[in-house]
Amino acid sequence: MKVRTADAPNSAAPEHAEGRAGSAGLGRGVGIFVSVVVLCAAGLLWLVVSVGDPRPVGVPEEGVVLDAWNVLYDTAAPSFPLIATSFGLAVLAAIGIAIAERVVTDRSRRSTDGSRRPLAPRTIMAGNRGVYAGPVTITVLVPAHNEEASIGATLVSLFEQSRPPERVIVVADNCSDDTVSVARRHGVEVFETVGNTEKKAGALNQALAELLDDLGDNDCVMVVDADTILDPGFLEVAVQRLTDDRAIMSIGGLFYGDDTGGLLAQFQRNEYVRYSRELERRRGRVYVLTGTASIFRSAGLREVARSRGTLIPGTPGDVYDTAALTEDNELTLALKSLGALMTSPHGCRVVTELMPKWRHLWNQRLRWQRGALENLGAYGFKPSLVRYWAQQLGIGYSVIALTAFWVLLGIAALATPNWVWYPFWLGIGGIFVIDRVISVWSGGWRARLLAALLLPELLYDLFLDVVYVKGVLDITFARRAEWGHVPHEAAGSPEALEVDEAVAA
């Protein structure tokens, strides 16, 4: 299952506007490009299958769909050459992507081109060799817009760290509730934005503009969402990694869903468990520095701000690109483009909020998907982004594959007079079920049961595929993008009172 993984402000600087205008064609064209490539790949596979196995294995049977459409279906298993060809194509594609990613990663890590990759490990190590920048410190920024119900639990999880942060600053952005009062009752600093119209990215840019110049190279900034709970050992693990490896520019969290009840919540929990498991199998090699909780060296953030408008898109001087719909994904691409080394260690776990309703999930995933495509359109075809292009093409191809599965399943059910068992496909399906159950094993018995049922999760995947198609269409036709803020529990709810009582104790 895939994690798939704001409106552009009207007050963008001239350089920023020019940069966006220059990439607008590619930005809108990225949806068309992805669609054409995946359709061609699907067509090529269909051609290979049709010409590679022209002789029927058995005698096709005839069925009628809705008394109007005659169809032929074959109950025999595919031939061995056909199976081998399909398997071989999949393996070759996976190996090709893995090799390309490995080559690009190795070149980036070994790069000494400080003008193009100023954050590459060899460049960073050469620059601070023999220089002690002091111990690693952590300043936490908690961006918050009307988060009075959830921010208390987030702050408590920061205070309960086995290695507490040096500073915690709540970045209160246009709050009309008691977020600021709740933050001050917890004894943290509060930075209130002034005239910000650029959502979370604009709020963080204002705070970082006040903060970054006073930080040394080993003084790190952590950005934590106001609905996120950190495992007690998160900061201890992260600080140790940053101390041991001076080339690491950022550390991201492995995120898991909260304990919200209901089927929709369990779908999301399973999805997040699989994503975190995949990152662990990749030994922490990051796809996206999650906005839920990520740590950055101040030197890396300063370099991003300096490189905006030249090496990477954005307004010069801004850390976050306020024109990006998904600021965490965009910042990941920015750091990777500059050669930065980043990781998500096993011990850096966070629990994040799940979307409570389908419409909330729709808005969230549409923003994620469209934002990912827009970011690729802005950056273009860079070697450092080969994994991200492959990921989007893979999702696009899975849309075709899953849609074909449901369409053919429906046709077969309508065409056959009696239920037909296909031993070959039952065997393939059994292997698939086992894999999905194992992949969510750590999520508990509810996760395993849902995975074992298979069809509900396939329907959930179909929902995500529809979101993907909607994102491609929206970006292609330049439809207006929306942020989609999800309201939390009102102040005075049992959850909020429990947090306040815990703080008072």
GUZA-542848 format. One line per field, with one value per residue (C-alpha): x, y, z; residue number from 1. Coordinates in Angstrom, 2 decimals, m for minus. Each point is the difference from the previous one (the first is absolute). Example, Ala and Ser with C-alpha at 12.3 -4.5 7.8 and 13.67 -1.06 7.14 Angstrom:
# GUZA-542848
px = [12.30,1.37] .
py = [m4.50,3.44] .
pz = [7.80,m0.66] .
fiza = [1,2] .
***
This chain:
# GUZA-542848
px = [0.00,1.29,0.26,m0.81,2.15,m4.20,m0.82,2.85,0.04,m0.76,2.90,2.78,3.30,0.86,2.76,m2.36,m2.72,2.45,1.24,m3.54,m0.89,3.01,m1.04,m3.76,0.02,1.77,m2.17,m3.22,1.65,1.17,m3.48,m0.13,3.53,m0.75,m3.28,1.58,2.91,m2.14,m2.51,2.84,1.47,m3.37,m0.46,3.47,m0.70,m3.31,1.80,2.66,m2.68,m2.13,2.80,2.05,m2.70,m2.25,m1.21,m2.81,0.82,m3.54,m3.26,m1.52,m3.53,m2.65,m2.04,m2.49,0.16,m3.40,m1.56,1.76,3.73,1.56,3.39,2.49,1.83,2.61,0.17,3.51,3.06,2.41,2.85,3.38,1.77,m2.64,0.41,3.79,m0.18,m2.28,2.10,3.20,m1.30,m0.96,3.40,1.88,m1.99,0.69,3.70,0.31,m1.54,2.11,3.23,m0.86,m0.76,3.19,2.16,m1.59,0.34,3.66,0.88,m1.77,1.78,3.39,m0.56,2.49,m1.81,m0.76,m1.62,m2.71,m0.21,1.04,m1.57,1.65,1.65,3.58,m0.44,m1.46,2.69,2.76,m1.45,m0.25,3.07,1.85,m2.73,m2.09,m3.35,m1.10,m2.45,m3.15,m2.93,m3.67,m2.39,m3.53,m2.45,m3.65,m2.05,m3.59,m3.19,m2.93,1.46,m1.12,m1.41,3.09,3.04,0.09,0.69,2.70,1.78,m0.25,1.67,2.84,0.47,0.02,2.88,2.91,2.16,m2.12,0.37,1.77,m2.87,m3.61,m1.71,m3.64,m0.45,m3.57,m1.35,m3.19,m1.55,m3.53,m0.26,1.99,3.08,2.27,m1.40,0.39,3.59,0.87,m1.59,2.46,2.86,1.30,0.90,m2.60,0.76,m3.08,0.14,m0.70,m2.05,0.69,m2.13,2.19,m1.20,2.44,2.95,m0.36,m0.32,3.17,1.87,m0.80,1.20,3.14,0.89,0.21,1.75,2.52,2.63,0.61,0.51,3.33,0.58,m0.76,m3.10,m2.88,m3.61,m2.77,m3.42,m2.83,m3.66,m2.38,m1.87,3.05,1.20,3.71,1.32,1.99,3.33,m0.41,2.34,2.59,0.36,m0.01,2.59,2.28,m0.19,0.67,2.95,1.49,m0.33,0.70,m1.08,m3.64,m2.06,m3.40,m1.79,m3.62,m2.44,m1.66,m3.68,m2.82,m3.72,m1.66,m2.51,m3.11,m2.73,m1.78,0.73,1.30,2.54,1.19,0.49,2.29,1.85,0.74,1.22,2.34,1.33,0.92,1.67,2.10,0.91,1.19,2.19,1.52,0.76,1.69,2.13,m1.50,0.48,m2.66,m2.78,m1.45,1.02,m3.37,m1.53,m1.19,3.51,3.35,3.30,2.27,3.50,m0.14,2.84,m2.14,m3.00,2.16,1.39,m3.51,m0.98,3.14,m0.64,m3.63,m0.48,3.30,0.76,m3.52,m3.43,m1.43,0.44,3.60,0.33,m2.95,0.60,m3.43,m1.40,m3.36,m1.24,0.28,m3.18,1.99,2.79,1.61,0.31,1.39,2.60,1.08,0.55,1.85,2.41,0.54,0.66,2.72,1.56,m1.15,0.22,m3.13,m1.37,m2.94,1.44,m2.03,m0.18,m1.50,m3.68,m3.00,m3.74,m2.03,m3.64,m2.16,m2.64,m3.39,m2.21,0.28,m0.33,2.86,2.11,m0.92,1.15,3.21,1.05,m0.98,2.27,2.82,m0.32,m0.36,2.77,2.37,m0.68,0.30,3.32,1.38,m1.25,1.84,3.29,m0.05,2.05,2.87,2.06,m0.45,m3.77,0.01,m1.69,m2.82,m0.68,0.01,m2.37,m2.54,0.23,m0.44,m3.12,m1.37,0.57,m1.62,m3.11,m0.27,0.74,m2.49,m2.71,0.49,m0.25,m3.37,m1.37,1.01,m1.26,m3.37,m0.21,0.91,m2.61,m2.71,1.02,0.35,m3.25,1.56,2.70,3.41,3.00,3.35,2.69,2.88,m1.41,m1.07,3.61,1.27,m2.64,1.01,3.62,m1.16,m2.12,2.89,2.28,m2.53,m0.59,3.73,0.53,m2.40,0.83,1.38,m3.32,m1.85,m2.85,m2.39,2.57,0.64,m3.70,m0.69,2.98,m1.14,m3.43,1.82,m3.01,m0.68,3.58,m0.20,m3.07,1.94,2.79,m2.58,m1.07,3.62,0.28,m3.02,1.72,3.12,m1.95,m1.77,3.38,1.36,m3.08,0.08,3.62,m0.41,m2.96,1.47,m2.93,0.16,1.68,m1.33,1.77,m2.80,0.50,m1.58,m1.61,0.87,m1.97,m1.42,1.51,m1.43,m0.28,0.97,3.25,0.98,m0.92,2.11,3.01,m0.52,m0.31,3.22,1.83,m1.37,1.18] .
py = [0.00,3.45,3.08,2.61,1.56,15.61,2.12,2.05,3.43,3.08,1.85,m2.18,1.74,0.79,m2.61,m2.59,0.84,m0.25,m3.39,m1.31,1.39,m1.68,m3.38,0.40,m1.94,m2.94,0.38,m0.51,m2.41,m2.33,m1.52,m0.55,m1.42,m2.51,m1.03,m0.55,m2.01,m2.35,m0.50,m0.86,m2.41,m1.70,m0.21,m1.47,m2.67,m0.84,m0.29,m2.31,m2.20,m0.15,m0.78,m2.09,m2.58,m0.06,m3.58,m0.57,m2.48,m1.33,0.45,3.38,0.00,2.50,2.15,2.84,3.21,1.57,m1.86,2.36,m0.66,m3.32,m0.65,m2.87,m1.11,m2.68,m1.94,m1.37,1.43,2.18,m1.83,m0.17,2.21,2.68,m0.15,0.11,2.98,2.00,m0.83,0.85,3.40,0.85,m1.11,1.94,3.15,m0.34,m0.70,2.92,2.46,m1.35,0.29,3.50,1.12,m1.55,1.64,3.39,m0.30,m1.04,2.82,2.51,m1.19,0.10,3.32,2.78,2.55,2.57,2.37,m2.47,m2.34,2.10,m2.47,m3.16,m2.06,0.39,3.75,0.28,m2.20,1.95,3.29,m0.93,m2.22,0.92,2.43,m0.64,1.75,m0.99,m2.67,m0.68,2.04,m0.19,2.91,m1.22,1.98,m1.03,1.69,0.33,1.39,m0.42,m3.09,0.55,m3.51,m1.90,2.16,m0.78,m3.69,0.88,2.27,m2.61,m2.57,2.47,0.55,m3.75,m0.68,m1.92,2.74,3.20,2.83,3.22,2.20,m0.47,2.74,m0.15,1.85,1.25,0.87,2.07,m1.87,0.92,m2.53,m0.53,m1.55,2.77,m0.25,m3.78,0.30,2.58,m2.12,m2.71,2.45,0.22,2.99,1.27,1.66,1.60,0.59,3.43,0.39,m3.53,m1.12,m2.92,m2.75,m2.24,0.73,3.75,m0.32,m2.09,2.39,2.89,m1.93,m1.28,3.50,1.04,m3.15,m1.33,2.76,m0.60,m3.77,m1.75,m2.86,m2.62,1.80,m1.86,0.94,m2.52,0.58,m1.91,0.13,1.01,m3.32,m2.27,m2.06,m0.93,m3.25,0.79,m0.97,1.94,2.89,m2.19,m2.17,2.98,2.00,m3.03,m0.49,3.69,m0.10,m3.15,1.11,3.65,m0.44,m0.74,3.09,m1.25,m2.74,m0.91,m1.90,m3.33,0.80,m2.22,0.64,0.81,m2.33,1.54,m2.61,m1.03,m1.68,3.14,0.55,m3.61,0.39,2.98,m1.77,m2.96,2.35,1.81,m3.23,m1.25,3.29,0.04,m3.67,0.79,2.84,m2.31,m2.56,2.79,0.61,3.40,1.40,2.68,0.47,3.11,1.92,m0.17,3.22,m1.82,0.06,0.68,1.46,2.21,1.34,3.77,0.05,m2.05,2.30,3.08,m1.56,m0.73,3.63,1.22,m2.34,0.93,1.57,m1.38,m3.67,m0.78,1.61,2.55,3.50,0.85,0.09,m2.32,m3.42,m1.29,0.56,1.63,m0.85,m3.74,m1.80,m2.54,1.90,m3.04,m1.87,3.10,0.55,m3.64,0.54,3.24,m1.67,m3.00,2.31,1.70,m3.38,m0.28,m3.28,m0.85,m3.00,m1.34,m2.16,m2.81,1.68,3.24,m0.90,2.31,m0.49,2.34,0.88,m2.04,1.50,m0.52,0.02,m1.02,3.60,1.04,m2.85,0.98,3.59,m1.09,m2.51,2.25,2.68,m2.52,m1.46,3.25,1.55,m2.85,0.42,3.78,m0.26,m2.35,2.39,2.87,m1.93,m1.81,m3.06,0.04,m3.15,0.45,m0.36,m3.26,m1.85,2.56,m0.15,m3.81,0.11,2.18,m2.16,m3.10,1.44,0.92,m3.52,m1.50,2.09,m1.75,m3.43,0.25,1.49,m2.82,m2.52,1.30,0.39,m3.52,m1.44,1.64,m1.19,m3.56,m0.01,1.20,m2.22,m3.37,m1.88,m1.83,0.97,m1.08,m0.69,0.84,m1.99,1.98,3.39,m1.31,m0.99,3.42,1.66,m2.13,1.08,3.61,m0.33,m1.53,2.85,2.64,m1.62,m0.24,3.61,1.25,m2.61,2.57,1.87,m2.59,m2.42,2.57,0.93,m3.66,m0.82,2.90,m0.96,m3.65,1.02,1.60,1.39,2.91,1.19,m0.37,2.25,2.47,m0.10,0.69,3.09,1.20,m0.67,2.22,2.72,m0.45,0.39,3.08,1.50,m0.60,1.59,2.98,0.81,m0.52,2.37,2.44,m0.28,1.91,m1.87,0.08,m0.55,m1.90,0.64,m2.66,1.32,m1.75,m0.69,3.14,1.42,m1.58,m3.44,m2.98,m0.33,3.61,m0.16,m3.13,1.79,3.06,m2.19,m1.81,3.30,1.30,m3.17] .
pz = [0.00,m0.86,2.00,m2.62,1.12,0.14,m2.32,m1.45,1.67,m2.05,1.60,m1.42,m0.64,m3.66,m0.11,1.41,m2.49,m2.89,1.23,0.23,m3.40,m1.51,1.34,m0.50,m3.27,1.62,3.09,m1.93,m2.39,2.75,0.25,m3.76,m0.01,2.76,m1.65,m3.41,1.40,2.09,m2.83,m2.36,2.57,0.46,m3.76,m0.43,2.62,m1.67,m3.34,1.45,1.55,m3.14,m2.47,2.39,0.64,m3.08,0.40,2.51,2.73,0.10,m1.84,0.91,1.35,m0.97,2.34,m0.29,2.03,0.78,m2.95,m2.39,m0.18,m0.99,1.58,m0.12,3.13,0.63,3.25,m0.69,1.75,m2.03,m1.68,1.70,m2.62,0.54,3.78,m0.34,m2.38,2.32,3.04,m1.87,m1.07,3.58,1.34,m2.69,0.79,3.74,m0.54,m2.42,2.47,2.88,m2.01,m1.20,3.55,1.35,m2.68,0.54,3.81,m0.17,m2.38,2.19,3.15,m1.71,m1.73,0.69,m2.16,2.66,m2.50,m1.05,3.00,2.99,2.48,m1.39,2.79,m1.29,m0.34,3.51,1.57,m1.72,1.18,3.69,0.28,3.18,1.06,3.11,m0.31,3.50,1.13,m1.98,1.28,m0.95,m0.39,m0.68,m2.11,0.30,m2.75,1.19,m1.48,2.41,1.67,3.60,0.27,m1.13,0.66,3.74,m0.60,m2.53,2.48,2.76,m2.28,m0.54,3.73,0.63,m2.37,1.54,m1.52,0.18,m2.55,0.92,m1.20,m1.04,m2.00,m1.05,m3.29,0.35,m3.42,m0.19,2.93,1.01,2.84,3.23,m1.61,1.29,3.56,0.05,m1.19,2.66,2.72,m1.01,0.55,m3.60,m2.14,m2.45,m3.33,m1.55,m3.75,m1.45,m3.17,m1.18,m2.96,m1.04,2.35,1.87,m2.29,0.44,3.78,0.24,m2.28,2.33,3.05,m1.72,m1.22,3.66,1.15,m2.53,0.10,3.72,m0.32,m0.39,m2.43,2.66,1.23,m1.62,m0.68,0.46,m1.58,1.70,m0.97,2.76,m0.22,0.32,2.98,0.12,1.44,3.18,m1.61,m3.24,0.80,1.72,m3.10,m2.36,1.95,0.18,m3.78,m0.65,2.40,m1.52,m3.63,m0.72,m3.63,0.86,m0.77,1.07,1.92,m0.65,2.16,m0.69,0.40,1.20,0.36,3.31,1.71,m1.54,m0.42,m3.17,m3.32,m1.71,2.78,m0.29,m3.75,0.68,2.82,m2.26,m2.69,2.38,1.51,m3.48,m0.88,3.17,m0.50,m3.51,1.28,2.60,m2.70,m1.95,3.12,0.56,m3.51,m0.11,m2.55,1.63,3.10,1.63,1.22,3.12,1.52,m1.67,1.17,m2.11,0.54,m0.08,m2.55,m2.38,0.37,m0.56,m3.18,m1.25,0.57,m1.85,m2.94,m0.61,m3.42,m1.33,0.67,1.20,m0.52,2.39,1.36,0.98,3.77,0.73,1.52,m1.00,m3.48,0.65,m3.50,0.75,0.96,2.07,1.69,1.66,m3.31,m1.70,2.72,m0.38,m3.74,0.73,2.42,m2.30,m2.96,2.07,0.82,3.63,1.88,2.01,1.83,2.04,2.81,1.53,3.41,m1.32,0.14,0.19,0.24,m2.18,m0.44,m2.39,m2.24,1.72,m3.11,m3.63,m1.21,2.27,m1.34,m3.56,0.57,1.74,m2.63,m2.90,1.44,0.51,m3.48,m1.87,2.06,m0.86,m3.71,0.16,1.79,m2.65,m2.66,1.69,0.35,m3.34,m0.93,2.48,0.63,3.75,m0.46,m1.97,2.87,0.15,m3.73,0.17,2.96,m1.82,m3.12,2.16,1.65,m3.42,m1.29,3.10,m0.76,m3.37,1.47,2.88,m2.23,m2.50,2.84,1.16,m3.54,m1.05,3.28,m0.57,m3.60,1.01,2.76,m2.38,m2.93,1.72,0.67,2.95,2.47,m1.35,2.22,m1.59,1.89,m1.48,0.97,3.39,0.61,m1.08,2.17,2.98,m0.31,m0.24,3.16,1.95,m1.05,1.04,3.39,0.72,m1.04,2.73,2.63,2.43,m0.16,2.08,m0.59,m1.49,m2.63,m0.83,m0.24,m2.36,m2.17,m0.11,m1.33,m2.99,m1.88,2.42,m0.37,m3.78,0.06,2.17,m2.58,m2.69,1.94,0.07,m3.74,m0.65,2.04,m2.14,m3.24,1.40,0.90,m3.50,m1.58,2.37,m0.69,m3.75,m0.22,2.56,2.38,3.26,2.86,3.56,3.31,1.77,3.73,2.25,3.19,3.27,3.17,1.55,3.13,3.12,m1.57,2.17,m1.95,0.60,3.70,0.47,m1.47,2.20,3.10,m0.92,m0.35,3.28,1.74] .
fiza = [1,2,3,4,5,6,7,8,9,10,11,12,13,14,15,16,17,18,19,20,21,22,23,24,25,26,27,28,29,30,31,32,33,34,35,36,37,38,39,40,41,42,43,44,45,46,47,48,49,50,51,52,53,54,55,56,57,58,59,60,61,62,63,64,65,66,67,68,69,70,71,72,73,74,75,76,77,78,79,80,81,82,83,84,85,86,87,88,89,90,91,92,93,94,95,96,97,98,99,100,101,102,103,104,105,106,107,108,109,110,111,112,113,114,115,116,117,118,119,120,121,122,123,124,125,126,127,128,129,130,131,132,133,134,135,136,137,138,139,140,141,142,143,144,145,146,147,148,149,150,151,152,153,154,155,156,157,158,159,160,161,162,163,164,165,166,167,168,169,170,171,172,173,174,175,176,177,178,179,180,181,182,183,184,185,186,187,188,189,190,191,192,193,194,195,196,197,198,199,200,201,202,203,204,205,206,207,208,209,210,211,212,213,214,215,216,217,218,219,220,221,222,223,224,225,226,227,228,229,230,231,232,233,234,235,236,237,238,239,240,241,242,243,244,245,246,247,248,249,250,251,252,253,254,255,256,257,258,259,260,261,262,263,264,265,266,267,268,269,270,271,272,273,274,275,276,277,278,279,280,281,282,283,284,285,286,287,288,289,290,291,292,293,294,295,296,297,298,299,300,301,302,303,304,305,306,307,308,309,310,311,312,313,314,315,316,317,318,319,320,321,322,323,324,325,326,327,328,329,330,331,332,333,334,335,336,337,338,339,340,341,342,343,344,345,346,347,348,349,350,351,352,353,354,355,356,357,358,359,360,361,362,363,364,365,366,367,368,369,370,371,372,373,374,375,376,377,378,379,380,381,382,383,384,385,386,387,388,389,390,391,392,393,394,395,396,397,398,399,400,401,402,403,404,405,406,407,408,409,410,411,412,413,414,415,416,417,418,419,420,421,422,423,424,425,426,427,428,429,430,431,432,433,434,435,436,437,438,439,440,441,442,443,444,445,446,447,448,449,450,451,452,453,454,455,456,457,458,459,460,461,462,463,464,465,466,467,468,469,470,471,472,473,474,475,476,477,478,479,480,481,482,483,484,485,486,487,488,489,490,491,492,493,494,495,496,497,498,499,500,501,502,503,504,505] .
***
